[in-house]
Amino acid sequence: MHWVKLVGGLVLLVLGLVWVGQGLNLLPGSFMSGQAMWAIIGLLVLIVGAWLVWSTTRAGSRPTSARP
């Protein structure tokens, strides 16, 4: 289950970066280019993706409890 969360987070990170780039007109050639709304949506998607990746990697680094 952790790998699904990690892959989903990475996809959201890339998608958010592309949308921010298009919204800020750094990646022209789309109907989204130069539209501030897409920069904001991309930023929100980027934050969610970063949180998913962070929470997955943090959960993976927790020590397991010792069993008696």
N, C-alpha and C positions, 0 to 999 in steps of 0.2 A: 504493500500500500504506500510505503514511503516513496518508492520510485515514481509512482503515478503523480504524487503531489510535487515531487521535484521536477519532473518533466513538464507538468502543467505550469509550474512557476516559471520555468525557463522559457516556455512558449509565450507566456504573458509578458515576460521581460522584453523579449525580442519584439513582440507585437506592439507593446507600449512605446518602445524606442522608435519604431517605424512611424507610429501615429504622431508622436511628438515631433519627429523630424518633418513629417508632412504638414502638420499644423503650423509649424514655425517656418515653413517654406524652405527648409533645408534639403528636402527631397521633393523637388517639383515633378509635375507630370500627372497629377491625380486630381480628382474633384475635391480632395481633402486639403490640397496644397494651399497654404496661406489662410486656412480657416482656424481661428483661435479655439473654436469648440473642440476640434480634433486634438489639439495640443493638450487641452484640459483632460479630455477623455483618455488620451494616451498616458498622461501623467498618473491618472487614477489607476489605470491598468498596470502601469509600471510599478506603482506602490504595492498593489495586490500581489503581483508576481514576485517582487523582492521579498515581501513578507512570507510568501509560501516557500521560497527557496531558503530564506533565513530560518524559518521554523523547522523545516525538514532537516537542514544541516545541524541545527542546534539539538534537535531530538536525537539525531544519530550519534552525537558526541557525548550524550549523557552516560555516565557509568551505570551498569546494570546492578541491581541490588543482589547481594550475596544470599544464596539460599542455604539454609541450614542442612 
